[in-house]
Structures are given as C-alpha cells and as structure tokens.
Amino acid sequence: MFTGIIEELGTIRRMTSSPKGARVEVTAGTILSDARLGDSIAVNGVCLTVVDQGPDWFAADVSEETLRRTSLKQMRIGTRVNLERPLTPASRLGGHIVQGHVDGIGEFVEARPSGEGWVVRVRFPKDLGRYIVEKGSIAVDGISLTVASLGDDYFEIAIIPHTWKMTNLGSLDRGAAVNLEVDVIAKYVERMMQAHTSESGRKLTIEGLTEMGY
C-alpha cells in the first residue's frame, strides 16, 4: 500500500527481456536506505518486488501481464521514474490510498504554465471515465493528484513547483504513456451496488439509500 507521495526520482539503468516478462534495474538513493530483498517499491505507480540490489540500484522482475497493462514496456535506459516505498503502520497518509495496481494507460497531452506551477492534461481510456470525478483523487505514474477539471476523455491537474521538481512530469513528452490508478473506493462501491442489484432484483438508487437510512 502506498500514498502517492513520491520520495525520489530514479533512472532505468537496464531492461532485460525474457520469454515471460522482463527484469528492470533502477538507480536510486533514498529508498534504498532500508530496502531488503522481497520488499515492495512502486515504480511509476507499479508495485514491484526487489529481487536483487546493489549500493545504488535495485532490480525487479516484471511479469508479462504487468508489461501488457502498464507503461513499463515502453521504458528505456535513462528513463526517469517515480519511486515510493510502501506505507508503514506509523506513516502519515499524505496523499490517498494507492495500491500500485494500474487500472489503465493514459496519454500525457500537455503541460502549460499556470502562475508558478503547471496545469497538466491527461487523456484516459473510456472504461475508466466512470471512476474519475472532479476534485477526486487519481494516481498518475504513482503520483497522488487531485482532478481539477474533467472532460469527456481527459482530466486536468494543477501541479505545484515542488511536485514538478520531485516527479517525472517535467520530463514527459507529449503523447507519452502514463500509468493510471483510480480511487479504489469507487471500484468497491460500484461492485457493492452491482451485487445489491443482483440480489434484490432492483437497482440501487438515491431514493432507495434514503429509505435505508443513508
């Protein structure tokens, strides 16, 4: 479990393909201070397991499924990536609940200056639209962000200078693929509503919730 508060930028130093996926090696500093074999690290929002490490790098195996569902398949040597260690019981939840399970791949459309910061536009896959709401949370390449405005197939987020500096957003080109993870609470609510409809034979509505005391 993560919060989407990026700890540092790492760099892809090696990508090795295999018949069942790939192994990625990432240079890092801060997150390696207490990293051990078997630990989880979020790389651009993808939860990976440390399988090897050195003084300034770690390696993780990436399954074929993960390559298919995320932007990791497009990583190249020198690509900058967002890194975050998982929560501990004493951690502050500075962002929102991020699982490191990517829901889809979005497209980095543009970043335009706004005051001292930036406004970033991201295009999302159609099937994720129902989970994205204005002022709601979304993780973009593992970064916990708030949706500032919403269109039919895109959302915009306001980026402060600190986030711009500490993440990979400033290095993305137009059209770049980004990993998207929607708020998991929305998915649970949808599933419970579907189950209720199936069991009761009637659709869950605002009126029905009011009758039940919600």
Backbone torsions as a table, in degrees:
resi	resn	phi	psi	omega
1	MET	NA	137.5	-177.3
2	PHE	-129.5	174.3	179.4
3	THR	-113.9	-12.1	-177.2
4	GLY	81.5	11.9	174.7
5	ILE	-96.3	105.5	-173.2
6	ILE	-69.1	132.9	-178.4
7	GLU	-89.7	-35.1	178.7
8	GLU	-166.2	166.1	173.8
9	LEU	-96.4	129.9	174.2
10	GLY	-108.5	178.2	180.0
11	THR	-134.1	133.0	174.6
12	ILE	-66.5	121.5	179.9
13	ARG	-106.8	-17.3	178.8
14	ARG	-162.4	140.6	172.9
15	MET	-131.3	122.5	-178.8
16	THR	-120.8	117.9	-179.6
17	SER	-79.6	152.8	175.6
18	SER	-142.4	166.4	-179.5
19	PRO	-59.4	-25.3	-176.0
20	LYS	-112.4	13.2	179.9
21	GLY	152.1	-131.0	-178.9
22	ALA	-161.3	162.9	170.3
23	ARG	-117.8	130.5	-179.1
24	VAL	-115.3	137.3	175.3
25	GLU	-115.6	133.4	-174.0
26	VAL	-127.6	130.3	173.3
27	THR	-79.3	141.9	-177.5
28	ALA	-158.8	172.3	179.3
29	GLY	-135.7	-74.1	-174.6
30	THR	-54.6	-48.5	-173.5
31	ILE	-70.5	-12.1	-179.9
32	LEU	-88.8	-3.1	-176.0
33	SER	-61.1	-30.7	179.1
34	ASP	-133.2	17.9	-178.0
35	ALA	-75.6	140.3	178.6
36	ARG	-130.7	160.5	175.7
37	LEU	-57.4	134.3	-178.3
38	GLY	94.0	-11.8	178.6
39	ASP	-72.3	157.2	176.1
40	SER	-96.1	142.2	173.3
41	ILE	-139.2	134.5	176.8
42	ALA	-87.3	123.4	178.6
43	VAL	-114.4	109.8	-173.2
44	ASN	51.2	38.3	175.7
45	GLY	84.7	4.0	179.2
46	VAL	-104.0	122.2	-179.8
47	CYS	-73.7	115.7	179.9
48	LEU	-122.9	160.0	-177.9
49	THR	-109.2	131.4	178.2
50	VAL	-69.4	120.2	179.8
51	VAL	-112.6	-12.9	177.3
52	ASP	-162.2	156.4	-179.9
53	GLN	-160.8	158.3	174.9
54	GLY	-132.2	-170.6	-177.1
55	PRO	-59.7	-33.0	-176.5
56	ASP	-134.6	27.0	179.4
57	TRP	-156.7	161.8	171.3
58	PHE	-142.4	158.6	179.6
59	ALA	-121.9	147.7	177.3
60	ALA	-142.1	143.3	175.4
61	ASP	-88.5	137.3	-178.5
62	VAL	-117.4	121.5	-177.6
63	SER	-71.4	162.7	176.9
64	GLU	-60.1	-38.1	178.5
65	GLU	-62.3	-44.1	180.0
66	THR	-66.3	-40.2	176.9
67	LEU	-61.2	-39.7	-177.5
68	ARG	-68.2	-35.0	-171.6
69	ARG	-96.5	-5.3	-175.4
70	THR	-130.3	176.2	178.8
71	SER	-84.7	1.0	-178.3
72	LEU	-60.4	-28.8	-179.9
73	LYS	-64.2	-17.6	-179.6
74	GLN	-98.0	0.5	179.8
75	MET	-66.9	145.0	177.8
76	ARG	-131.7	162.7	176.2
77	ILE	-57.4	128.8	-178.8
78	GLY	97.9	-10.8	178.3
79	THR	-64.7	133.5	178.3
80	ARG	-85.2	135.3	-176.7
81	VAL	-132.4	148.0	177.9
82	ASN	-81.6	135.5	-177.6
83	LEU	-125.1	139.0	176.9
84	GLU	-149.8	135.9	172.6
85	ARG	-82.9	159.0	-179.0
86	PRO	-72.0	164.6	177.1
87	LEU	-63.1	151.0	166.2
88	THR	-113.2	165.1	-178.9
89	PRO	-57.6	-22.4	-177.5
90	ALA	-100.5	3.9	-176.9
91	SER	-71.5	148.3	170.2
92	ARG	-82.3	139.1	178.0
93	LEU	-88.2	79.9	-174.0
94	GLY	-73.7	-25.0	179.3
95	GLY	-109.4	-111.3	172.3
96	HIS	-144.1	176.5	-177.4
97	ILE	-71.1	114.3	179.3
98	VAL	-119.6	125.6	-176.4
99	GLN	-89.2	-21.0	-173.6
100	GLY	82.1	17.8	178.2
101	HIS	-111.0	103.1	-172.6
102	VAL	-70.7	133.1	-179.1
103	ASP	-92.5	-24.2	-178.8
104	GLY	-178.7	170.3	179.9
105	ILE	-106.8	126.0	177.2
106	GLY	-102.2	179.8	179.8
107	GLU	-123.7	127.4	176.0
108	PHE	-74.2	109.8	-174.8
109	VAL	-85.9	-51.6	-179.4
110	GLU	-167.3	164.6	171.0
111	ALA	-134.9	122.3	-179.1
112	ARG	-121.8	141.8	-178.9
113	PRO	-60.8	143.8	177.2
114	SER	-148.6	103.3	-174.4
115	GLY	63.1	-128.7	177.0
116	GLU	-90.1	-4.7	-178.0
117	GLY	-115.9	-150.2	-175.7
118	TRP	-141.5	154.8	169.1
119	VAL	-114.1	123.0	-177.0
120	VAL	-109.5	133.2	176.6
121	ARG	-109.0	132.8	-179.6
122	VAL	-128.3	130.5	175.5
123	ARG	-89.9	136.2	-176.0
124	PHE	-117.2	155.3	175.8
125	PRO	-63.8	146.4	-175.3
126	LYS	-55.6	-39.1	-174.4
127	ASP	-71.7	-9.2	177.4
128	LEU	-95.3	-9.1	-174.2
129	GLY	-56.9	-36.1	-175.8
130	ARG	-69.3	-15.0	179.9
131	TYR	-96.8	-5.8	-173.6
132	ILE	-105.2	124.4	-178.8
133	VAL	-131.2	150.5	177.2
134	GLU	-61.3	134.9	-176.4
135	LYS	72.2	4.2	176.0
136	GLY	-86.7	172.6	-178.3
137	SER	-95.8	146.7	173.6
138	ILE	-152.3	146.7	177.6
139	ALA	-103.0	124.8	177.4
140	VAL	-115.4	114.2	-173.2
141	ASP	51.8	35.5	177.2
142	GLY	86.0	-1.1	-178.6
143	ILE	-91.0	125.6	176.4
144	SER	-74.1	117.4	-175.6
145	LEU	-133.9	160.9	179.3
146	THR	-110.5	131.5	179.1
147	VAL	-71.0	116.4	-178.5
148	ALA	-87.7	-35.9	176.4
149	SER	-151.2	159.0	-170.3
150	LEU	-139.5	131.5	174.6
151	GLY	-113.9	-172.2	-177.4
152	ASP	-65.5	-35.7	-178.2
153	ASP	-134.4	17.1	179.6
154	TYR	-148.8	160.7	169.8
155	PHE	-134.4	159.6	177.6
156	GLU	-121.8	147.1	-179.5
157	ILE	-132.9	142.2	177.9
158	ALA	-92.1	125.8	-176.1
159	ILE	-111.6	123.3	176.7
160	ILE	-81.0	159.6	-177.3
161	PRO	-55.0	-37.1	-178.9
162	HIS	-62.8	-45.6	179.9
163	THR	-65.2	-39.6	178.2
164	TRP	-59.6	-40.4	-177.5
165	LYS	-75.3	-36.3	-171.4
166	MET	-89.9	-5.6	-176.4
167	THR	-125.7	-179.8	-178.0
168	ASN	-85.4	1.8	-174.5
169	LEU	-58.0	-37.4	-178.2
170	GLY	-71.4	-12.7	-178.3
171	SER	-104.2	-0.2	-177.8
172	LEU	-79.4	139.0	174.1
173	ASP	-90.5	157.4	175.1
174	ARG	-58.8	134.4	-179.0
175	GLY	89.7	-3.4	-179.1
176	ALA	-65.5	144.0	176.8
177	ALA	-79.4	138.1	177.4
178	VAL	-131.2	145.3	178.9
179	ASN	-80.5	132.9	179.5
180	LEU	-117.5	132.6	171.4
181	GLU	-128.7	117.9	-179.7
182	VAL	-80.3	169.3	-179.7
183	ASP	-64.3	120.0	-175.4
184	VAL	-62.7	-27.7	-179.7
185	ILE	-60.7	-39.0	179.6
186	ALA	-61.5	-38.4	-179.1
187	LYS	-69.6	-37.7	177.6
188	TYR	-66.3	-42.4	179.0
189	VAL	-61.2	-44.2	178.8
190	GLU	-60.3	-43.5	-178.7
191	ARG	-64.5	-41.0	179.3
192	MET	-66.2	-36.2	177.8
193	MET	-66.7	-40.2	177.6
194	GLN	-63.4	-41.8	179.9
195	ALA	-64.8	-41.2	179.5
196	HIS	-62.4	-44.1	-179.7
197	THR	-61.8	-41.0	-178.8
198	SER	-66.8	-41.0	-175.9
199	GLU	-77.9	-38.3	-174.8
200	SER	-90.5	-20.4	-178.2
201	GLY	81.1	2.3	177.4
202	ARG	-133.5	147.7	-175.9
203	LYS	-72.2	140.3	178.0
204	LEU	-76.0	125.8	-178.3
205	THR	-128.9	169.8	176.2
206	ILE	-59.7	-41.2	179.7
207	GLU	-62.6	-43.1	179.7
208	GLY	-63.8	-39.9	178.0
209	LEU	-64.6	-38.7	178.9
210	THR	-62.7	-41.6	178.6
211	GLU	-61.5	-33.2	-179.3
212	MET	-84.8	-0.4	175.0
213	GLY	96.1	10.0	179.2
214	TYR	-86.5	NA	NA
